């Protein structure tokens, strides 16, 4: 057997790489092919034909990459990751009445889902009861309608809240929905400390990406901090916020912008919690994140790794947290809804599979896979089942979950991770120069950056510099698939329930509870206990939010 010599390194390696570029690559490229401009990530990062150890010379392994379960957690927040426990299979669901959504929850749990994720309709998100005139045509459409404690009881009927973790995608009305969930549990004799789950509670991204805000940013931060404080004392297993990059990405942001604006928001929540006197090592371990997974698999994997490394350094070095659990960026991932196409919808099965694989390779703690029909309607049971099966096949058949950070050390992945980190830090510096996130929101800076990226991507599609199969290229015959429809009669039924509730309750007690909430809000006290007492007295979500509107006012958008 021939004895191998030492691997080339340093100047010897650089000479070999240069020789390959000039003697092998360059003559090949002269034969023609795709343009250099075609090889860029969605964040505009140029991709070289190949990457080598010399591309990582600025990286220090111990400092920048390290070991799974150890700072800076680039390779994962747990030493064994999915070998110890798979991510939570958490399919997002909610439509029509509470009974219908409850049936879908039970269906998903029966098929192997391991956590619930609730979608609420727009009236619930915006703090209106279903019978408010402004809600006409929207009740039960984008999610389930929840007006009262009775609705929440029907939504979780027969579901063991002490054994199933629940994620609620709710923001402006997060304190009210969390209070209803607690009240349902307590009515069953379940202690608050036994409840596990997440309330999204991320208002800052609403001002730049979704628009389902109610109050001015300062008031929203106050309510967010109320949840931090309450849960730190009462719900130790509850994630008090899910700082969301998903909606920022869906609004048109690049992968770099998604991480930058999300971490900037997270930093702002920490700053306000500290100003309120909370201990960072008490509340920071319960901060979680929510990211999108889009189609560029390697950029997405690098994005998750960079976000983890950045957050660990920010929380430890900038904010001085000493509890290692405070440094962990724990995140849920949802495959990209905006990447799904109404044309040739079965192609979405492939897109979702790639995106889910990116999330797993990137080390997600929880995952929702979109259904192939979601560009057309709410998903059918068949489509939801296939979306869940996609996760299960990746988990049990692909081998991707068998080793921690399987792409770690790949020259390209490490290069992309470092480049995304560098560009994110540039964005964070620009936001800080403007006076922070609130100033950047009110001045419209973040909105403009996202709009610019969305416009640039649209131009790429129109000029075919980016190809979406079945949309701007490879347009074949369309497949006909069944779509889900919400029964329009459900809206009138929900309105009748609200009216019946108001007739049957103690009006005096309702008025007293609403006055108590108003007093607490005006005095700057924590609003969670007064809201909890209000929902137990059968005050509606809209009535509670109207009190808070009177106290805090409403917000009408960024400057233009």
PyMOL commands that set and color helices and strands:
alter all, ss='L'
color gray80, all
select helices_A, chain A and resi 10-29+36-38+53-56+61-65+81-83+98-110+122-126+133-135+149-155+174-187+192-194+204-210+217-234+246-250+255-275+280-286+297-318+324-327+337-339+347-361+381-397+411-433+437-442+445-462+489-504+507-522+528-536+541-552
alter helices_A, ss='H'
color red, helices_A
select strands_A, chain A and resi 88-89+92-93+116-119+166-169+197-199+238-239+241-244+287-293+330-335+366-368
alter strands_A, ss='S'
color yellow, strands_A
deselect
rebuild
show_as cartoon
